[in-house]
Amino acid sequence: MRRISFSPPDITEAEIAEVAEALRSGWITTGPRTKHLERRLAAYIATGDNTVDTEADTAAWSNRVVCLNSATAAEELNLRIFGVGPGDEVIVPAYTYTATASAAIHCGATVKFVDIQKDGDAVTHMPEMDYEALAAAITEKTKVIVAVDLAGIIADYETMFRIAEEKKSLFRPVESDGTPLGDLNHRIQVSIGRIAVFSDAAHSLGAWRTFRGEKKYCGAIADFTSFSFHAVKNFTTAEGGASTWKPIEGVDDAEIYKFYQLLSLHGQNKDALAKTKLGAWEYDIIGPWYKCNLTDVMAAIGLRQLDRYPELLDRRAQIIARYDAICDELGISHLTHYTGDSRSSGHLYLIRIPGISTERRNEIIELMAQQGVATNVHYKPLPMMTAYKSTGTDIGDYPNSYAYYENLISLPLHTLLSDDDIDYLCDTLKMVVKDMKLC
Ligand SMILES: Cc1ncc(COP(=O)(O)O)c(C=O)c1O
């Protein structure tokens, strides 16, 4: 029997050698490798080109990427840079991972869940928000809509920006509290002038979609975007993540970048690299903030992952084509990762077996496990989780999210799967659903 794990990291000798170099370099915390990765990611997000690599090339690219130690930190810092706090409301899909919502709660805001469309988007079947319900949930307190590019498929930002424009008259920019960060928050909110549209792009680095008639890569669509580089993601630094934002009229990117640095490094006005200059010991703390920077050891993994990333995305596309074929043969509904005007990053493969209960779904997961195949469920909707139930949220108010989850299974999708593994996995799925008389 084969053993097929769910999503092991794909690490080669190239990543190992770069980590060893970083360790030998004498600079292991945030430093040159992190800064280099930020610039390379900025070029990649702007153009889809992963080969921009030398210092001279990368200098041409924006400083609108900040590497951090997780997507959760990136989401929270995005909210803090925009100026979300107590009294504000943040709209989040009910169907997502907890970090999409918990980051807003950490900022003191109130999360308002919105149900997904029935069976997800009509073309991709991605569990996207119900946009009528989203529009209806907006109040004078709403500051941000956080969309999730679940499984690597980019959500419908054109519709979300249209709704944010239509509701512009309700938006009240935050007043400055007189601090430098409060002043920045005020200027950003005045400049954007409407509810901000954020992207939880934990899954979708490298995906693109036609947006307002142009091909745009993930990170260049929403006002603010957060990526995850966690070990199970397509692109990993073991733990890690990044924030990026679209240019904001009248606010300098360098100023925004500086505040991300301050928020992620104790509010200390000199980073470790600046403090190594002889005699330059003195620093100030301008806010009692966080410690969530990415280290150069982790950035070393990311630099070499980025070299390989287009190949990794192509391999994912090959596996997805095989899964699409077997699911279509068996009458199992599945995500559509590639359409005429979008390309997903192919992060997760979600299938839904028509008409089955959660018990039957769990039986399939168990039978697949007995054959050595690890599967998963992405996600149990947040209103079913203790932390959110205890604040009065009831899954009964999110019937489409429940129905989507009820019969859902995530198949293993990663770049260590061989063609033989995929044959085995497809045969196992076929055998299990036929034995259970589900097709
Ligand atoms: C949709 C989504 N958002 C955010 C996160 C958080 O990512 P991280 O673990 O890098 O904080 C995850 C992690 O799985 C996720 O799936």
PDBQT file of the ligand as one rigid body, heavy atoms in Angstrom, charges set to zero:
ROOT
HETATM    1  C1  LIG A 501      -7.187  31.333   4.352  1.00  0.00    +0.000 C 
HETATM    2  C2  LIG A 501      -6.053  31.445   5.341  1.00  0.00    +0.000 A 
HETATM    3  N1  LIG A 501      -5.764  32.646   5.872  1.00  0.00    +0.000 NA
HETATM    4  C3  LIG A 501      -4.742  32.813   6.744  1.00  0.00    +0.000 A 
HETATM    5  C4  LIG A 501      -3.969  31.753   7.144  1.00  0.00    +0.000 A 
HETATM    6  C5  LIG A 501      -2.890  31.965   8.151  1.00  0.00    +0.000 C 
HETATM    7  O1  LIG A 501      -1.626  31.718   7.647  1.00  0.00    +0.000 OA
HETATM    8  P1  LIG A 501      -0.349  31.716   8.609  1.00  0.00    +0.000 P 
HETATM    9  O2  LIG A 501      -0.293  30.344   9.207  1.00  0.00    +0.000 OA
HETATM   10  O3  LIG A 501       0.820  31.993   7.706  1.00  0.00    +0.000 OA
HETATM   11  O4  LIG A 501      -0.551  32.771   9.624  1.00  0.00    +0.000 OA
HETATM   12  C6  LIG A 501      -4.225  30.485   6.607  1.00  0.00    +0.000 A 
HETATM   13  C7  LIG A 501      -3.396  29.332   7.029  1.00  0.00    +0.000 C 
HETATM   14  O5  LIG A 501      -3.644  28.208   6.717  1.00  0.00    +0.000 OA
HETATM   15  C8  LIG A 501      -5.288  30.322   5.693  1.00  0.00    +0.000 A 
HETATM   16  O6  LIG A 501      -5.566  29.128   5.169  1.00  0.00    +0.000 OA
ENDROOT
TORSDOF 0
